[in-house]
Amino acid sequence: MSKIVLSIPGIASTTAIAVLAKIGEIDKFLTARQLAAYIGVTPRHKNSGTSVHYRPSIAKIGNAIMRKALYLSAMTAMR
């Protein structure tokens, strides 16, 4: 499983270990959406009435350590 995680651009061994340690058994998640919600990388849409629309942002629900590790990896991969 670690070889699959390491094949993702921006993911190094430290991040892969953290992700695999926090997730545990991947079989407990039925869908990718459930896994994303557990990690805390699902988008949060915020609207105020009909005139004000905010950009979607990352929801703060979920595991903060994993969200931080994956966010930094994503920023590295974007470079």
ChimeraX commands (.cxc) that place a marker at each C-alpha (Angstrom):
marker #1 position 0.00,0.00,0.00 radius 0.5
marker #1 position 2.86,2.40,0.73 radius 0.5
marker #1 position 4.18,2.08,-2.85 radius 0.5
marker #1 position 0.82,3.28,-4.16 radius 0.5
marker #1 position 0.79,6.28,-1.83 radius 0.5
marker #1 position 4.42,7.11,-2.67 radius 0.5
marker #1 position 3.58,7.12,-6.39 radius 0.5
marker #1 position 1.41,10.23,-5.90 radius 0.5
marker #1 position 3.27,13.41,-6.95 radius 0.5
marker #1 position 4.21,15.53,-3.92 radius 0.5
marker #1 position 3.99,12.68,-1.41 radius 0.5
marker #1 position 7.25,11.77,0.32 radius 0.5
marker #1 position 7.91,8.92,2.72 radius 0.5
marker #1 position 7.08,10.96,5.85 radius 0.5
marker #1 position 3.69,12.00,4.48 radius 0.5
marker #1 position 2.96,8.47,3.25 radius 0.5
marker #1 position 3.69,7.03,6.68 radius 0.5
marker #1 position 1.49,9.64,8.38 radius 0.5
marker #1 position -1.40,9.03,5.99 radius 0.5
marker #1 position -1.24,5.25,6.28 radius 0.5
marker #1 position -0.89,5.38,10.08 radius 0.5
marker #1 position -3.91,7.67,10.50 radius 0.5
marker #1 position -6.16,5.88,8.00 radius 0.5
marker #1 position -5.52,2.40,9.35 radius 0.5
marker #1 position -7.62,-0.17,7.52 radius 0.5
marker #1 position -8.82,1.37,4.27 radius 0.5
marker #1 position -11.60,-1.23,4.03 radius 0.5
marker #1 position -13.62,0.64,6.67 radius 0.5
marker #1 position -14.39,3.36,4.10 radius 0.5
marker #1 position -17.00,2.37,1.55 radius 0.5
marker #1 position -16.37,5.28,-0.82 radius 0.5
marker #1 position -13.63,7.76,-1.63 radius 0.5
marker #1 position -15.96,10.51,-0.45 radius 0.5
marker #1 position -16.05,8.98,3.04 radius 0.5
marker #1 position -12.25,8.82,3.11 radius 0.5
marker #1 position -11.97,12.45,1.97 radius 0.5
marker #1 position -14.40,13.54,4.69 radius 0.5
marker #1 position -12.42,11.60,7.32 radius 0.5
marker #1 position -9.19,13.26,6.21 radius 0.5
marker #1 position -10.84,16.67,6.10 radius 0.5
marker #1 position -10.21,17.69,2.50 radius 0.5
marker #1 position -13.80,18.06,1.37 radius 0.5
marker #1 position -14.87,21.45,0.03 radius 0.5
marker #1 position -17.09,23.72,2.07 radius 0.5
marker #1 position -19.43,26.02,0.20 radius 0.5
marker #1 position -20.50,29.20,1.93 radius 0.5
marker #1 position -23.31,31.43,0.66 radius 0.5
marker #1 position -24.93,34.44,2.21 radius 0.5
marker #1 position -28.33,35.03,0.69 radius 0.5
marker #1 position -28.43,35.53,-3.05 radius 0.5
marker #1 position -25.87,38.30,-3.54 radius 0.5
marker #1 position -22.75,37.16,-1.69 radius 0.5
marker #1 position -20.96,34.00,-2.80 radius 0.5
marker #1 position -17.65,33.01,-1.26 radius 0.5
marker #1 position -14.99,30.81,-2.83 radius 0.5
marker #1 position -15.18,27.19,-1.65 radius 0.5
marker #1 position -12.57,26.35,0.96 radius 0.5
marker #1 position -11.40,23.22,2.74 radius 0.5
marker #1 position -13.73,22.14,5.54 radius 0.5
marker #1 position -12.21,22.15,9.01 radius 0.5
marker #1 position -13.94,18.90,9.92 radius 0.5
marker #1 position -11.64,15.89,9.95 radius 0.5
marker #1 position -8.12,15.06,10.99 radius 0.5
marker #1 position -6.07,18.28,11.16 radius 0.5
marker #1 position -2.70,16.51,11.02 radius 0.5
marker #1 position -3.57,14.66,7.82 radius 0.5
marker #1 position -5.12,17.75,6.27 radius 0.5
marker #1 position -1.95,19.74,6.98 radius 0.5
marker #1 position 0.33,17.02,5.59 radius 0.5
marker #1 position -1.70,16.62,2.40 radius 0.5
marker #1 position -2.10,20.36,1.91 radius 0.5
marker #1 position 1.66,20.91,2.01 radius 0.5
marker #1 position 2.17,17.97,-0.35 radius 0.5
marker #1 position -0.37,19.41,-2.77 radius 0.5
marker #1 position 1.36,22.79,-2.72 radius 0.5
marker #1 position 4.69,21.07,-3.46 radius 0.5
marker #1 position 3.15,19.10,-6.32 radius 0.5
marker #1 position 1.69,22.27,-7.83 radius 0.5
marker #1 position 5.18,23.79,-8.17 radius 0.5
marker link #1:1,2 radius 0.2
marker link #1:2,3 radius 0.2
marker link #1:3,4 radius 0.2
marker link #1:4,5 radius 0.2
marker link #1:5,6 radius 0.2
marker link #1:6,7 radius 0.2
marker link #1:7,8 radius 0.2
marker link #1:8,9 radius 0.2
marker link #1:9,10 radius 0.2
marker link #1:10,11 radius 0.2
marker link #1:11,12 radius 0.2
marker link #1:12,13 radius 0.2
marker link #1:13,14 radius 0.2
marker link #1:14,15 radius 0.2
marker link #1:15,16 radius 0.2
marker link #1:16,17 radius 0.2
marker link #1:17,18 radius 0.2
marker link #1:18,19 radius 0.2
marker link #1:19,20 radius 0.2
marker link #1:20,21 radius 0.2
marker link #1:21,22 radius 0.2
marker link #1:22,23 radius 0.2
marker link #1:23,24 radius 0.2
marker link #1:24,25 radius 0.2
marker link #1:25,26 radius 0.2
marker link #1:26,27 radius 0.2
marker link #1:27,28 radius 0.2
marker link #1:28,29 radius 0.2
marker link #1:29,30 radius 0.2
marker link #1:30,31 radius 0.2
marker link #1:31,32 radius 0.2
marker link #1:32,33 radius 0.2
marker link #1:33,34 radius 0.2
marker link #1:34,35 radius 0.2
marker link #1:35,36 radius 0.2
marker link #1:36,37 radius 0.2
marker link #1:37,38 radius 0.2
marker link #1:38,39 radius 0.2
marker link #1:39,40 radius 0.2
marker link #1:40,41 radius 0.2
marker link #1:41,42 radius 0.2
marker link #1:42,43 radius 0.2
marker link #1:43,44 radius 0.2
marker link #1:44,45 radius 0.2
marker link #1:45,46 radius 0.2
marker link #1:46,47 radius 0.2
marker link #1:47,48 radius 0.2
marker link #1:48,49 radius 0.2
marker link #1:49,50 radius 0.2
marker link #1:50,51 radius 0.2
marker link #1:51,52 radius 0.2
marker link #1:52,53 radius 0.2
marker link #1:53,54 radius 0.2
marker link #1:54,55 radius 0.2
marker link #1:55,56 radius 0.2
marker link #1:56,57 radius 0.2
marker link #1:57,58 radius 0.2
marker link #1:58,59 radius 0.2
marker link #1:59,60 radius 0.2
marker link #1:60,61 radius 0.2
marker link #1:61,62 radius 0.2
marker link #1:62,63 radius 0.2
marker link #1:63,64 radius 0.2
marker link #1:64,65 radius 0.2
marker link #1:65,66 radius 0.2
marker link #1:66,67 radius 0.2
marker link #1:67,68 radius 0.2
marker link #1:68,69 radius 0.2
marker link #1:69,70 radius 0.2
marker link #1:70,71 radius 0.2
marker link #1:71,72 radius 0.2
marker link #1:72,73 radius 0.2
marker link #1:73,74 radius 0.2
marker link #1:74,75 radius 0.2
marker link #1:75,76 radius 0.2
marker link #1:76,77 radius 0.2
marker link #1:77,78 radius 0.2
marker link #1:78,79 radius 0.2
view
